[in-house]
Every structure is written in structure tokens, then in C-alpha cells.
Amino acid sequence: MDSTRRDWLFGLLGPAALAGIADAQEHAGHAASSAQPVKFEFFDHQSALDVAAIARQILPSGDTPGADEAGVVYFIDRALATFESDKQDVYRQGLHGLKGIANLSNDKQIEMLRSIEKTDFFELVRTHTLLGFLGNPGYGGNRGKVGWKQIGFDDRMAFTPPFGYYDAEEK
């Protein structure tokens, strides 16, 4: 029997799960490649600006790409609309006190974030920012694989021996 990965995946996950994955991939691909603004699923316009500003402070751009280049806000929006939907209230409550942070100066943003850096909200945004920067681009972040390039991740479907420097030394 000539079985493919697609057959195996379809048998393992079933059609319903594959449809959800396909929807997530389509949304992420559209967000990453579209010249038009993507419609957010969880955030309203101001909330998206505020979360992007927070993520920008956590992972700023400079000599290397940051949260903006990776499209972290799209990852966070997608996460809150799907697999992290149980965290929506944390974002709602946390953003309530930071409404309009995107409109403040850089110094004021840092001052506000320092005042909340020990909160569950800030920890969650920080975690989501890092996941959005380093995660699989199919989930809406890591646009252009900038996070993977930054850490030297070799994105290949399959590897051939030797698999790492430790195996090369064995020969």
C-alpha cells in the first residue's frame, strides 16, 4: 500500500480538525502576504494597536527584526480567537487599564509597562510575543521566518546524517 503523509494525517486527525488547521493556515497566510489590513478576529482596531505597541516594547526592532516585522499581533489575535480563547478575559482586563498606550511616547509606554510587569496580563503578552516571534509561521506570526532566521533555525522537512555537530565528531 502506497501511503502518504496526507493520508496518515487525515486518518489521525479527521476531516474536522484538518478543516480548522486549513482555516488557520489561510488566515495566517493572508495576514502575512496581504497588502490590505487583515480583519482581526478578537481585537478591535485600538486593542490591536495597543497590543502591537506592548509587543514592540517587549521585542523591539533595531539592528535585528522585532515583533512588528514578525507580525506578532496577528499571532496573538489568532491565538485568542482559537487555541487560547480561554485567555480572552485576561487580555480584556489588562488592556482596559492600558487603553491608548499605542498613542503614548516610547518613555511613557515603558513607564506604564514597568508598572504592570509583575501581572498575569504582562506575562501572558510576553509569552505570546515570544511564541509569535519564534513559532511556526502557519500560526500567524514569525512572518518571513524572521524569528527562525534570528536564532539560526534550519527549517527543512527532513535532515540527513550527521544530524548535529555531535554526530559529525563520531565519524
Residue pairs with C-beta under 8 A, 6 or more apart in sequence:
9 18
10 18
13 21
20 82
24 78
24 82
24 138
24 139
24 140
25 138
27 38
27 41
27 78
27 140
28 74
28 78
28 137
28 138
28 139
28 140
30 38
31 38
31 71
31 74
31 78
31 140
31 143
32 71
32 74
32 137
32 140
32 143
32 144
38 74
40 48
40 77
41 77
41 78
41 80
41 81
42 77
42 80
42 81
42 88
42 91
43 51
43 73
43 76
43 77
43 80
46 99
46 100
46 102
47 91
47 95
48 73
48 77
49 102
49 103
50 95
50 98
50 99
50 100
50 101
50 102
51 73
51 76
51 77
51 91
51 95
51 125
52 67
52 68
52 72
52 73
52 102
53 101
53 102
53 104
53 109
54 98
54 101
54 109
54 113
54 122
54 125
54 129
55 67
55 68
55 72
55 73
55 76
55 125
55 128
55 129
55 132
56 66
56 67
56 68
57 106
57 109
57 110
57 113
58 67
58 125
58 126
58 129
58 130
59 66
59 67
59 70
59 72
59 129
59 130
59 133
60 66
60 67
61 67
61 68
61 69
64 150
65 146
65 147
65 150
66 133
67 73
67 129
67 132
67 133
69 143
69 144
69 146
70 132
70 133
70 141
70 142
70 143
70 144
70 146
70 147
71 132
71 140
71 141
71 142
71 143
72 128
72 129
72 132
72 133
72 141
73 132
74 132
74 140
74 141
74 143
75 128
75 131
75 132
75 135
75 139
75 140
75 141
75 142
76 125
76 128
76 129
76 132
76 141
77 140
78 139
78 140
79 87
79 128
79 131
79 132
79 139
79 140
80 87
80 88
80 91
84 128
87 124
90 120
90 121
90 124
91 121
91 124
91 125
93 121
94 116
94 119
94 120
94 121
94 122
94 124
94 125
95 121
97 116
98 112
98 116
101 109
101 112
101 113
104 112
113 122
116 122
131 141
132 139
132 140
132 141
132 142
133 141
133 142
133 146
133 147
133 150
134 142
134 147
134 148
134 151
135 141
135 142
135 147
136 142
137 143
137 144
137 145
141 147
142 148
145 153
145 155
147 153
148 155
161 167
162 168
162 170
162 171
